[in-house]
Amino acid sequence: SIFCILRDKNQSGGNVGNRSATRVKNTKLALFRGMMLLVMVTGPSCSSTAVLVLLQCASICKIMESFGSKVVDAPVMAALWRLAIRSAFFGTNHHCSFNRLQYSAAFIATDSFHFVIAGSSLFFNTFGWEMIGSTLVLVLSRTTGRSTVWSWFRFYQWTEMLASCISVSVMKRHLMVWAIFAPRFMFAAVFTGFCLFLCFVEEIFDVINPFLKTKN
């Protein structure tokens, strides 16, 4: 679905516009279903937070799709997305600490322990909000023609990673380095890694997009 959305960025025409709008709706629906799965592995206690996050994302989407005098600057839009995504992480009782991982998520919907399923559930429980939110930002940035929002979003992520690197380097001999600074660095590295993965997907599509357009 993401490749289909990116593919419609430079196309024009009534039928193309209808297909693009349909694919945008399908992508949003897919992300919503992913959020439902995330709520399942996060637990019922986080359902109210999920509803709040859904309302926040819907509101930011409307703001991002505005035009004319109502357009909000790209740095502000990227900051709104960053705050919404990170508030979802902390609002679901997650913390940048190893001892606050929600290990019970590894045993959701299974009667026995399976390493791959348990690990995937725990990973999605911990980083799922970042994955869904970042993907939504990329898709909307491409479909609305506001690629600078995604650029600023990445800039904020690089800044967070740089700050984590500096803090863990300066505090490497601190008594609480393994309790505070190292976990924050690890979480920032995972967040940045997924952002780099989305950048890789975007670059790959930009390479194959001319061939797809020529084929059609």
Secondary structure, DSSP 8 states (H G I E B T S, - for coil): -HHHHHHTTT--SHHHHHHHHHHHHHHHHHHHHHHHHHHHHH-GGGHHHHHHHHHHHHHHHHHHT--GGG---HHHHHHHHHHHHHHHHHHTT--SSGGG--GGGGGTT-SS--HHHHHHHHHHHHHHHHHHHHHHHHHHHHHTT-HHHHHHHHHHHHHHHHHHHHHHHHTTTSTTIIIIIHHHHHHHHHHHHHHHHHHHHHHHHHHHHHHHHHH-
